Structure formats: structure tokens, C-alpha cells
Amino acid sequence: MGDMSNSDFYAKNQRNEGNHAAGFGCSVMELRSLMELRGTEAVVKLQEDYGGVEGLCKRLNTSPTEANLL
């Protein structure tokens, strides 16, 4: 499916990331770095920076248990 590498794809789609953070309590870059964490490190980061999963969901205007946006 073409010669486009993943880095080309991501570079082209990161142009407006800064604009999206205004409507939410965290940026796309913060979410990306959070997704790279594993185990205890991820749990500690979630708790310290967002107040746990519920706090992160609240910032993202979503529910931790429902499949819809609030």
C-alpha cells in the first residue's frame, strides 16, 4: 500500500495537535507518553498526574464504564 512509512504518516497528522488540547485536560502528546508506560510506572503516573483512571476520563469528557462521550 505505497511507500509511506509510519513516521511519514504520523508527521503529516501531527500538524494540529496543539489545537485539540484546549478542549480537553491533556494533550495528544501527554496521552502518547502515557500509553508508552507499563505496569507500576503507568499506575503511578495516572494517579499522580490525573488522579487515577477516573480523573483522566473526566479530563477527556468520557466515562470509564460507558462507551459514549459525556
C-alpha positions as CSV (number, residue, x, y, z in Angstrom):
1,M,0.0,0.0,0.0
2,G,2.5,2.6,-1.1
3,D,5.9,3.6,0.3
4,M,4.6,5.7,3.2
5,S,6.4,4.8,6.4
6,N,4.8,5.2,9.8
7,S,6.9,8.2,10.6
8,D,5.7,9.9,7.4
9,F,2.1,9.2,8.4
10,Y,2.5,10.5,11.9
11,A,4.4,13.6,10.9
12,K,1.6,14.6,8.5
13,N,-1.1,14.0,11.1
14,Q,0.5,15.9,14.0
15,R,0.0,19.4,12.5
16,N,-2.9,20.4,14.6
17,E,-2.3,18.5,17.8
18,G,-1.8,21.6,19.9
19,N,-5.3,22.9,19.0
20,H,-7.0,19.7,20.4
21,A,-5.7,20.1,23.9
22,A,-7.8,23.2,24.6
23,G,-11.0,21.2,24.8
24,F,-9.6,18.5,27.0
25,G,-7.5,18.3,30.1
26,C,-4.5,16.8,28.4
27,S,-2.8,16.9,25.1
28,V,-2.3,14.2,22.5
29,M,1.4,14.1,23.4
30,E,0.6,13.5,27.0
31,L,-1.7,10.6,26.1
32,R,1.0,9.1,23.8
33,S,3.6,9.3,26.5
34,L,1.1,7.7,29.0
35,M,0.4,4.8,26.6
36,E,4.2,4.0,26.4
37,L,4.3,3.3,30.2
38,R,3.7,-0.1,31.6
39,G,3.0,-1.7,35.0
40,T,3.6,0.2,38.2
41,E,5.1,3.1,36.3
42,A,1.8,3.7,34.4
43,V,-0.3,3.3,37.6
44,V,1.8,5.8,39.5
45,K,1.8,8.3,36.6
46,L,-2.0,8.0,36.3
47,Q,-2.5,8.5,40.0
48,E,-0.1,11.4,40.4
49,D,-0.9,13.4,37.3
50,Y,-4.6,12.7,36.7
51,G,-6.0,11.4,40.0
52,G,-6.4,7.8,38.6
53,V,-8.4,6.5,35.6
54,E,-11.5,8.3,36.7
55,G,-9.6,11.6,36.7
56,L,-8.2,11.0,33.3
57,C,-11.6,10.1,31.9
58,K,-13.1,13.2,33.5
59,R,-10.5,15.4,31.7
60,L,-11.3,13.6,28.4
61,N,-15.0,14.2,28.9
62,T,-15.7,10.4,28.8
63,S,-16.9,7.7,31.1
64,P,-14.6,4.9,32.4
65,T,-17.6,2.5,32.2
66,E,-19.8,3.6,29.4
67,A,-19.0,3.6,25.7
68,N,-20.1,7.2,25.0
69,L,-18.9,10.7,25.5
70,L,-20.3,12.8,28.3
